[in-house]
Amino acid sequence: MAKLQGFEFWSRTLGGARHVVAPMVDQSELAWRLLSRRHGAQLCYTPMLHAQVFVRDANYRKENLYCEVCPEDRPLIVQFCANDPEVFVQAALLAQDHCDAIDLNLGCPQMIAKRGHYGAFLQEEWDLLQRMILLAHEKLSVPVTCKIRVFPEIEKTVRYAQMLEKAGCQLLTVHGRTKEQRGPLSGAASWEHIKAVRKAVAIPVFANGNIQCLQDVERCLRDTGVQGVMSAEGNLHNPALFEGRSPAVWELAEEYLDLVRQHPCPLSYVRAHLFKLWHHTLQVHQQLREELAKVKTLEGIAAVSQELKLRCQEEMSRQHGEKPASDLPFFHWICQPYVRPGPREGSRNAGACSKRALEEEEEGSTEVVSKNKQKKQLRNPHKTFDPSLKRKHYSRRWGWGGGRGNRCVFNLCRGCCKKRGTPATTSHGLLFKTKLEKSLGCKGSQLGLQEPQQAGPGAPGGFSEVVGSALA
Ligand SMILES: Cc1cc2nc3c(=O)[nH]c(=O)nc-3n(C[C@H](O)[C@H](O)[C@H](O)COP(=O)(O)O)c2cc1C
C-alpha cells in the first residue's frame, strides 16, 4: 500500500490527533505515555534517540524502543537526532516497524546538541536537512516528520518550513521559541510564527509552547489554525491536562506507579516525574521532598506517595477553605502548571537560581538504573545497590541538563569508557578526567589518548571537539 502523506496521514494513521505529548528525554517513556493516553493524549512521541547510537548498539535499541513496544501505545512517533542522511535513514529503518512515523529533532537548543551538531544547531544547514528528509521520504515505509524551533523572523521561519515540506516532511511541529529562548530565557512562545507557518504549508502542523491547560489548547487551535497542540512541561505537571481536569497529585502518582510496575523504567525517571507532579506540594512538605530524593526502590517511592496523600488529606480536612498566609498555591495538592519565573522577575541571579533549582530537581536523582536492574529490583525490593557506582550508558548522554562529576569525555559510562580505552590508557579508563588532568589542564595527546574509531563526526561531542574543550 502506498504510504499515506500529509493530511491523509494525520487523519487516518494518527486519527486526527489534536492532543499530543512531546518527545522528552528521560520523561516520555512508555509508562508515562500510557498514563497520558489514559488522560486525553491522542498521540505520543518517544524521547529523542540518537540515530548513530541506535544503529550501532543493539542494547540501546532494545532498551529504548524494542522493549517498550506495546499495542496500546499507538499512534506513536519515534524521534531521532541525526546529522547524516545515511545514518538517519539506517536508524529509521530499524525503528519504522514499531511506530507510525519518524521524527527528526531540529529543535534541541542545549549545549550537548551544539557539541554533537544536531537539533536546532542544524537550523542553518538547509542543504543537509533537505538531503536527510529527501532520503528518509524515499526509503522509509512510514512518513518522516520534523520538530523545529522558529527563527526570530517570521518570514525566514516560513521559508524554512516550506523547504522541509518540499523535501518530503509530512507533518511539522513548530515550537514557537527561538533556539536562544531556553532555560530562564525561555519566555513566551510566538503563536504568530506558528500561525504564519500553518498558513504557508500544505501539511499538518502541530503547535508547541505556552500550553498549560485545556483552555490554552483550545485558544491555540483557534488562534493559529493548527491541527494539533503539543505539550511537554504542562503535561509533566498535569498529565490530565488534555482532559481539562486537575486531579489530586497522589491520584495520578498512584496510577503512574502502577504503570511503572507493569512497564519498568529507570528509577530516576520515576523520581523526576514525581518531583514535577508534586512540585507545589513538596514545597510545603519539604521532608517528603528529601525522602523522595533518597529512596532507592520503587516501593520506597510508593511509600512516600502514600505518606504525601495522607498528609495532604489531613491538611484538606483541617483547612476548611481558609487561605493560609503563603505565596504557594492554595490547593497545592492539585495537579497544576508550574510557571517558571522569567529573567525579569527578580534579579538575573534569581532567574539563574530558579533554573538551577529546576535542574537540581530533575538531577537530584541522576542515578540511573538499567531496566534489567529495575526489574531485578522489583523482584527483590530489599536488595540495595549503590546506583552512583553505575551509570546507564546513554540515558544522560543526550539528556536535558546532563549529569556532573567525573565524566568520560565521550560521555560514556565507566564500563564503556574502559572498553574504548586504547592500550595507551590505563585500566581505570583514562578517558575520564582525573583531578590531576583537570588541574594540569593538559591536552588529550599529552595524556596518550587516541581518537577511537567509532567517534565519527556524528558522535555527539566528537573526540577533537570534546577533548579539545574538556581538557584544553
Ligand atoms: C524534560 C524535557 C525533555 C525534553 N526532551 C526533548 C526531546 O527529547 N526532544 C525534543 O524535540 N524536545 C524535547 N524537549 C522539548 C519539548 O519537547 C518542548 O518542545 C518544549 O519543552 C516546549 O514545550 P512546552 O512549552 O510545552 O514545555 C524536552 C523538554 C523537557 C521539559
The ligand as a MOL file (V3000), in Angstrom:
LIG
                    3D

  0  0  0     0  0            999 V3000
M  V30 BEGIN CTAB
M  V30 COUNTS 31 33 0 0 0
M  V30 BEGIN ATOM
M  V30 1 C 12.2980 17.0870 30.3450 0
M  V30 2 C 12.2390 17.5370 28.9110 0
M  V30 3 C 12.7950 16.7400 27.9320 0
M  V30 4 C 12.7210 17.1380 26.5890 0
M  V30 5 N 13.2200 16.3090 25.6170 0
M  V30 6 C 13.0000 16.6030 24.3140 0
M  V30 7 C 13.3130 15.6660 23.2920 0
M  V30 8 O 13.7620 14.5490 23.5450 0
M  V30 9 N 13.0930 16.0500 22.0040 0
M  V30 10 C 12.5610 17.2610 21.6700 0
M  V30 11 O 12.3590 17.5380 20.4850 0
M  V30 12 N 12.2410 18.1490 22.6290 0
M  V30 13 C 12.4240 17.8370 23.9310 0
M  V30 14 N 12.0220 18.7160 24.9000 0
M  V30 15 C 11.3780 19.9760 24.4970 0
M  V30 16 C 9.8690 19.7660 24.4520 0
M  V30 17 O 9.5250 18.7310 23.5660 0
M  V30 18 C 9.1420 21.0400 24.0490 0
M  V30 19 O 9.4940 21.3850 22.7450 0
M  V30 20 C 9.4720 22.2120 24.9610 0
M  V30 21 O 9.5190 21.8260 26.3160 0
M  V30 22 C 8.4100 23.3150 24.8120 0
M  V30 23 O 7.1550 22.8210 25.1070 0
M  V30 24 P 6.3850 23.2000 26.4780 0
M  V30 25 O 6.2820 24.6950 26.4870 0
M  V30 26 O 5.0610 22.5120 26.3820 0
M  V30 27 O 7.2280 22.7010 27.6010 0
M  V30 28 C 12.1050 18.3600 26.2400 0
M  V30 29 C 11.5570 19.1500 27.2390 0
M  V30 30 C 11.6100 18.7510 28.5540 0
M  V30 31 C 10.9780 19.6140 29.6020 0
M  V30 END ATOM
M  V30 BEGIN BOND
M  V30 1 1 1 2
M  V30 2 1 2 3
M  V30 3 2 2 30
M  V30 4 2 3 4
M  V30 5 1 4 5
M  V30 6 1 4 28
M  V30 7 2 5 6
M  V30 8 1 6 7
M  V30 9 1 6 13
M  V30 10 2 7 8
M  V30 11 1 7 9
M  V30 12 1 9 10
M  V30 13 2 10 11
M  V30 14 1 10 12
M  V30 15 2 12 13
M  V30 16 1 13 14
M  V30 17 1 14 15
M  V30 18 1 14 28
M  V30 19 1 15 16
M  V30 20 1 16 17
M  V30 21 1 16 18
M  V30 22 1 18 19
M  V30 23 1 18 20
M  V30 24 1 20 21
M  V30 25 1 20 22
M  V30 26 1 22 23
M  V30 27 1 23 24
M  V30 28 2 24 25
M  V30 29 1 24 26
M  V30 30 1 24 27
M  V30 31 2 28 29
M  V30 32 1 29 30
M  V30 33 1 30 31
M  V30 END BOND
M  V30 END CTAB
M  END
